[in-house]
Amino acid sequence: MRRKGLHRGSLAVPLVLLACGGMNDAGSVADKFVDRYYVESDQDGALPLTTGIASMRLKDELKLTRESRQGNAGMLLRPVRVYYRRRSLTGDGGERGGEMQRGAHVVLARQQDGTWRVSRFSESQPR
C-alpha cells in the first residue's frame, strides 16, 4: 500500500526537510524523527532523518514490511496513537542524545554539512 504524499521522489522529502531549516537543530531533528517513526509509524518519512545504523535499521524494517505484505494487498493497518515528550537533549561536540518519555533513546550525529541526523535509536520498557 502506497501512501500519498512527499515520498514519491527520493529527493522530495530531504529537500523539504532542509528547506524547513530544522535539520540544523538537533532537538528539531529528534522531534521530527520521533513524530514520524513512533507517532505516525512512517518509516519512509523517518528515513531521511537518519544516518548510519539507524538508516540500516529502518531499511531492514521497510524490507521486512514489504515482504510480509506481498500477497496481502488488502491488509489493514490499525491506527496507532502515541504521545511523547522529549525530556532532555544533552551532549556537546558532534553528538547529542536525548531521552523520550515513552522509553525511546535517540542519538544524533552532526553531519559534515552541519545538519543533524539520528544515528541510533532504541526503546526500553518504562520503569
C-alpha positions in Angstrom: 0.0 0.0 0.0 1.5 3.3 -1.1 0.9 6.4 0.9 0.1 9.6 -0.9 2.5 12.4 -0.2 6.0 13.5 -0.5 7.8 10.2 -0.7 7.2 9.7 -4.4 10.5 11.2 -5.4 13.5 10.2 -3.4 14.8 13.8 -3.2 11.5 15.4 -2.3 11.5 14.6 1.4 15.1 15.5 2.1 14.7 18.8 0.2 11.6 19.7 2.0 13.2 18.9 5.4 16.3 21.0 4.5 14.1 23.9 3.3 12.3 24.0 6.7 15.7 24.8 8.3 15.1 22.3 11.1 17.9 20.0 10.1 20.4 22.4 11.8 18.8 22.0 15.2 19.4 18.6 16.9 16.2 18.9 19.0 14.1 19.6 16.0 15.5 16.6 14.2 14.9 14.4 17.2 11.3 15.6 17.5 10.7 15.1 13.7 12.1 11.6 13.9 10.0 10.6 16.9 6.9 12.1 15.2 7.5 10.2 12.0 8.7 6.9 13.4 6.9 6.4 16.7 3.8 8.6 16.4 3.0 8.2 12.7 4.6 4.8 12.2 6.1 6.2 9.0 9.5 4.5 8.4 9.7 6.0 4.9 9.2 9.5 6.3 11.7 8.9 9.1 14.5 7.5 6.8 15.8 10.9 5.6 16.3 12.0 9.2 18.7 9.1 9.8 22.3 8.1 9.2 24.5 5.0 9.8 23.0 2.2 12.0 19.6 4.0 12.2 19.3 4.1 8.4 20.3 0.4 8.2 17.7 -0.5 10.8 14.9 1.4 9.0 15.8 -0.1 5.6 15.7 -3.6 7.2 12.3 -2.8 8.7 10.9 -1.5 5.4 12.2 -4.6 3.6 10.5 -6.9 6.1 7.3 -4.9 6.0 7.2 -5.0 2.2 7.9 -8.8 2.2 5.2 -9.5 4.7 2.6 -7.6 2.8 3.3 -9.3 -0.5 0.1 -11.1 -1.5 -1.8 -9.2 1.2 -2.8 -6.1 -0.6 -5.9 -5.7 1.5 -4.0 -5.9 4.7 -5.5 -3.3 7.1 -3.2 -1.1 9.1 -4.5 -0.3 12.6 -4.4 3.3 13.6 -1.9 3.9 16.4 -1.9 6.9 18.7 1.3 7.6 20.6 2.2 10.6 22.7 5.7 11.5 23.8 7.6 14.4 25.4 11.4 15.0 24.9 12.8 15.1 28.5 16.3 16.1 27.6 18.8 16.6 24.9 22.4 16.7 26.1 25.9 16.4 24.8 28.4 18.6 23.1 30.6 18.5 20.0 29.3 16.3 17.2 26.8 14.1 19.0 23.6 14.8 21.0 21.5 12.2 22.9 18.0 12.6 24.4 15.5 10.6 26.4 11.9 10.4 25.4 9.2 9.8 28.0 8.0 6.6 26.3 11.3 4.8 26.8 12.9 5.7 23.5 16.5 6.8 23.3 17.6 8.8 20.3 21.3 9.6 19.5 22.0 12.2 16.8 25.2 12.9 14.9 26.2 16.1 13.3 26.9 15.6 9.6 29.7 17.3 7.6 27.3 19.8 6.2 26.3 20.9 9.7 22.9 19.2 9.7 21.9 16.6 12.3 20.7 13.0 11.7 19.5 10.3 14.0 22.4 7.8 14.2 20.9 5.3 16.7 17.6 4.8 18.4 16.3 2.2 20.8 13.3 1.5 23.0 13.0 0.3 26.6 10.2 -0.6 28.9 9.1 2.2 31.2 10.2 1.7 34.7 
